[in-house]
Amino acid sequence: MTISAEVQCERPNNELSKFEGVMTWRHESFSLDNDKILLRGCVLRNTAWCFGLVVFAGRDTKLMMNGGKAQFKRTRIDELTNVLIIGVSTSLNRRNTSYRNVENTLSCPVIKIPFHKEI
């Protein structure tokens, strides 16, 4: 079965709660709104059959445009480990710096003693 229809609708956007369009089929117009569309990933149940039309696909779907970047989730142990690593490295850095300062201030002056070799 082939259905030939024309759809005029809004451009792809990320507003999940709004869709406006008109489908013209056999010289008759049918409005398209949120009550008559299924978003990507939806499952239609308790229905023996239906006709469907894909309006936007790929990156143009509302869900893909609404997704944005995923945030990296960290556990409390990850956060604690990061704090401990920063604390240990900071304390080691301070310790090394203080040893260098002690070496510079407490070092003995170098006295050069001439050495003559007798032949």
SULVEN-V916479 format. One record per residue. SS is DSSP state (h for helix, s for strand, l for the rest). D_LAST is the distance of its C-alpha to the last C-alpha in Angstrom with 2 decimals. Layout:
[[SS;D_LAST] [SS;D_LAST]]
This chain:
[[l;116.23] [l;114.96] [l;115.16] [l;114.79] [l;114.15] [s;112.48] [s;110.27] [s;109.54] [s;107.14] [l;104.39] [l;100.97] [l;98.29] [l;97.07] [l;95.55] [l;98.59] [l;99.61] [l;102.78] [l;104.35] [l;105.59] [l;108.37] [s;109.86] [s;113.03] [s;113.74] [s;116.61] [s;118.23] [l;121.62] [l;122.41] [s;121.90] [s;119.14] [s;117.32] [s;115.07] [s;111.58] [l;110.01] [h;107.89] [h;110.77] [h;110.87] [l;107.20] [l;104.62] [l;100.96] [l;98.29] [l;97.82] [l;101.26] [l;103.40] [l;107.15] [l;109.02] [l;112.63] [l;113.68] [l;115.11] [l;114.17] [l;113.35] [l;112.60] [l;109.24] [l;107.62] [l;103.92] [l;103.59] [l;99.81] [l;97.13] [h;93.36] [h;91.49] [h;94.78] [l;96.14] [h;96.57] [h;94.36] [h;91.45] [h;91.71] [h;92.01] [h;89.06] [l;86.15] [l;82.63] [l;82.27] [l;80.34] [l;77.54] [l;78.60] [l;76.05] [l;76.59] [h;75.71] [h;72.86] [h;71.39] [h;71.63] [h;70.10] [h;67.22] [h;66.53] [h;66.53] [h;64.19] [h;61.70] [h;61.71] [h;61.29] [h;58.38] [h;56.52] [h;57.14] [h;55.87] [h;52.72] [h;52.10] [h;52.54] [h;50.28] [h;47.44] [h;47.95] [h;47.90] [h;44.64] [h;43.00] [h;44.31] [h;43.04] [h;39.54] [h;39.54] [h;40.89] [h;39.05] [l;35.58] [l;32.88] [l;31.12] [l;27.66] [l;25.12] [l;21.89] [l;19.03] [l;16.01] [l;12.85] [l;9.51] [l;6.44] [l;3.71] [l;0.00]]
